[in-house]
Amino acid sequence: MITMISNTPSYSTYSESVEDFCKRAKAEKPFSDARKMALEVEAKAGAAECVAAIQTNPQFADQMASTYTFLRDFEVVDLAEVIKQDPTELELHNQLFEAQANEIMMQRIEIYNRMKANGSSGASIFKNIMAFNKTLPEDYQKATRLNIIANAAIPDSTASSTVDFTSITPNELGQLVKSGRFPELPSLVLPKKIDLTKETNLQIQALNNAKVNYIDLIQKQIEFDKSIGKSTTHLDSLLNLMQNFNA
């Protein structure tokens, strides 16, 4: 675990723009420490300005999409509090956090690779990664400061709009994902399958426009994954987000 004192100065005390920072950072060294640089961008320019720059600067958007995908989250802590903790308990906490962070990183990579293969822009990928981040446990978001940038990218008023996931078509879900209001789902087995002995294009169109109960699908996938000893952390978060949309 990388530790950091949580006393970041106010955004307003800095005048350097996101554009100038990125130019300077690229001139000094490559994004080998991209997570640290991303935090510096947030601290110097503010999360809102960072998100605005992502929408207007494709190169910056690509860098931030990669940053928030391929580097493991670290916990922002107060060192004064850390030294008071029992060393054994602290080591166990670190191990559990690192395991959780590694699993979350792999889930982001799956989203990134899928969207990249489909030709999505850096800005679109970034927004979907942020939508995914908002499905993570609230204490994890706060501990890693992901909530700052995620809330700037996807305000709660947008993310909480009512959607009925018990009756929504794959095409409608795709529009939600494309808009960044909901993260991409992992591969799920849909109730109906394609008959390869018949014309497939019409079948695919029909399936994409047929109502699906995604909450039921997620619940069944959770049951199956648990039966084979697979972690369901991400699916549990997605299910909770879907149910909140339904509320």
RAFENQUI-V324274 format. One record per residue. N is the residue number from 0. PHI is phi in radians with two decimals (* if undefined). Layout:
BEGIN
[[N PHI] [N PHI]]
END
This chain:
BEGIN
[[0 *] [1 -1.63] [2 -1.82] [3 -2.68] [4 -1.22] [5 -1.51] [6 -2.29] [7 -1.04] [8 -1.07] [9 -1.09] [10 -0.98] [11 -1.20] [12 -1.45] [13 -2.05] [14 -2.01] [15 -1.19] [16 -1.39] [17 -1.04] [18 -1.05] [19 -1.14] [20 -1.09] [21 -1.13] [22 -1.09] [23 -1.16] [24 -1.12] [25 -1.17] [26 -1.24] [27 -1.42] [28 -2.93] [29 -1.24] [30 -1.38] [31 -1.29] [32 -2.09] [33 -1.12] [34 -1.08] [35 -1.10] [36 -1.15] [37 -1.10] [38 -1.14] [39 -1.17] [40 -1.05] [41 -1.05] [42 -1.20] [43 -1.46] [44 -1.89] [45 1.63] [46 -1.04] [47 -1.10] [48 -1.18] [49 -1.07] [50 -1.11] [51 -1.08] [52 -1.16] [53 -1.09] [54 -1.29] [55 -1.95] [56 -2.13] [57 -1.01] [58 -1.15] [59 -1.12] [60 -1.08] [61 -1.07] [62 -1.13] [63 -1.25] [64 -1.07] [65 -1.18] [66 -1.00] [67 -1.43] [68 -1.83] [69 -1.66] [70 -1.93] [71 -1.18] [72 -1.15] [73 -2.17] [74 -1.57] [75 -1.58] [76 -2.31] [77 -1.70] [78 -1.04] [79 -1.11] [80 -1.44] [81 -1.06] [82 -1.17] [83 -1.47] [84 -1.43] [85 -1.15] [86 -0.98] [87 -1.16] [88 -1.14] [89 -1.13] [90 -1.12] [91 -1.11] [92 -1.04] [93 -1.07] [94 -1.12] [95 -1.16] [96 -1.13] [97 -1.09] [98 -1.11] [99 -1.13] [100 -1.12] [101 -1.14] [102 -1.14] [103 -1.12] [104 -1.06] [105 -1.12] [106 -1.19] [107 -1.14] [108 -1.06] [109 -1.06] [110 -1.10] [111 -1.05] [112 -1.11] [113 -1.15] [114 -1.23] [115 -1.08] [116 -1.13] [117 -1.56] [118 1.44] [119 -1.19] [120 -1.32] [121 -1.05] [122 -1.13] [123 -1.17] [124 -1.11] [125 -0.99] [126 -1.13] [127 -1.23] [128 -1.11] [129 -1.16] [130 -1.10] [131 -1.09] [132 -1.03] [133 -1.27] [134 -1.51] [135 -1.28] [136 -0.92] [137 -1.04] [138 -1.17] [139 -1.21] [140 -1.04] [141 -1.23] [142 -1.13] [143 -1.79] [144 1.18] [145 -1.15] [146 -1.09] [147 -1.12] [148 -1.30] [149 -1.16] [150 -1.21] [151 -1.23] [152 -1.30] [153 -2.37] [154 -1.01] [155 -1.02] [156 -1.10] [157 -1.44] [158 -1.17] [159 -1.68] [160 -1.01] [161 -1.25] [162 -2.44] [163 -1.64] [164 -1.40] [165 -1.52] [166 -2.69] [167 -2.54] [168 -1.47] [169 -0.97] [170 -1.14] [171 -1.15] [172 -1.13] [173 -1.06] [174 -1.19] [175 -1.10] [176 -1.15] [177 -1.07] [178 -1.36] [179 1.50] [180 -1.37] [181 -2.57] [182 -1.26] [183 -1.14] [184 -1.54] [185 -1.21] [186 -1.10] [187 -2.19] [188 -1.52] [189 -1.28] [190 -1.02] [191 -1.89] [192 -1.99] [193 -1.55] [194 -1.51] [195 -1.22] [196 -1.46] [197 -2.09] [198 -1.04] [199 -1.51] [200 -1.03] [201 -1.14] [202 -1.14] [203 -1.11] [204 -1.06] [205 -1.15] [206 -1.12] [207 -1.20] [208 -1.93] [209 -1.65] [210 -1.14] [211 -2.27] [212 -1.61] [213 -1.26] [214 -1.11] [215 -1.11] [216 -1.09] [217 -1.11] [218 -1.07] [219 -1.17] [220 -1.17] [221 -1.08] [222 -1.06] [223 -1.15] [224 -1.07] [225 -1.13] [226 -1.18] [227 -1.86] [228 1.34] [229 -1.60] [230 -1.10] [231 -2.05] [232 -0.96] [233 -1.16] [234 -1.13] [235 -1.07] [236 -1.16] [237 -1.11] [238 -1.07] [239 -1.07] [240 -1.13] [241 -1.07] [242 -1.16] [243 -1.19] [244 -1.08] [245 -1.27] [246 -1.07]]
END
